[in-house]
């Protein structure tokens, strides 16, 4: 019943922003894809979290004919969970209720799990847009682990990113 309500509601609520998840190996491909996508949606702002260096990112968008003034670049995130947690309150404070969520196809399942929890906790819905790749989908264990981390963040404000970084 809940999913049906969300689907009907989402037909009427258009995204007000683009949220792009940076990635260690595929961030440039995601940014190029998003630059093309942004030309089709010329009036909405673009948040990129954990993307390429600012100069490179701005060049990609300028080359595609997208005004770099539309970009909001965030480099606080250290992983997928913090891609969401570092930006969700800024999006909400700007009155954004729905975003296009752009990430690679192999990463989308995990991004959706975290997005449902973190964005959903602030009343923000999303429409996933996958960037095609030749990579196999991530193991479901990563989605489960990071979904649990997102729930812990909701309860405590703690993401666990520090512990994951110390293991590497």
TACOR-V805163 format. One record per backbone hydrogen bond with DSSP energy under -1.0 kcal/mol. CO is the residue of the C=O (numbers start at 1). NH is the residue of the N-H. Records with the same first field share a line. If there is no record, write none. Layout:
# TACOR-V805163
CO=NH ; NH
This chain:
# TACOR-V805163
1=5
2=6
3=7
4=8
5=9
6=10
9=12 ; 13
17=100
18=47
19=102
20=49
23=27
26=30
27=31
28=32
29=33
30=34
31=35
32=36
33=37
34=38
35=39
37=40
41=44
45=18
46=72
47=20
48=74
49=22
53=57
54=58
55=59
56=60
57=61
58=62
59=63
60=64
61=66
62=65
67=70
68=71
70=46
72=48
74=50
79=83
81=85
82=86
84=87 ; 88
87=91
88=92
89=93
90=94
91=96
92=95
97=125
98=16
99=127
100=19
101=129
102=21
103=131
104=107
106=138
107=111
108=112
109=113
110=114
111=115
112=116
113=117
114=118
115=120
117=121
119=122 ; 124
120=123
125=99
127=101
129=103
131=105
139=142
140=144
141=145
142=146
143=147
144=148
145=149
146=150
147=151
148=152
149=153
150=154
151=155
152=156
153=157
160=164
161=165
162=166
163=167
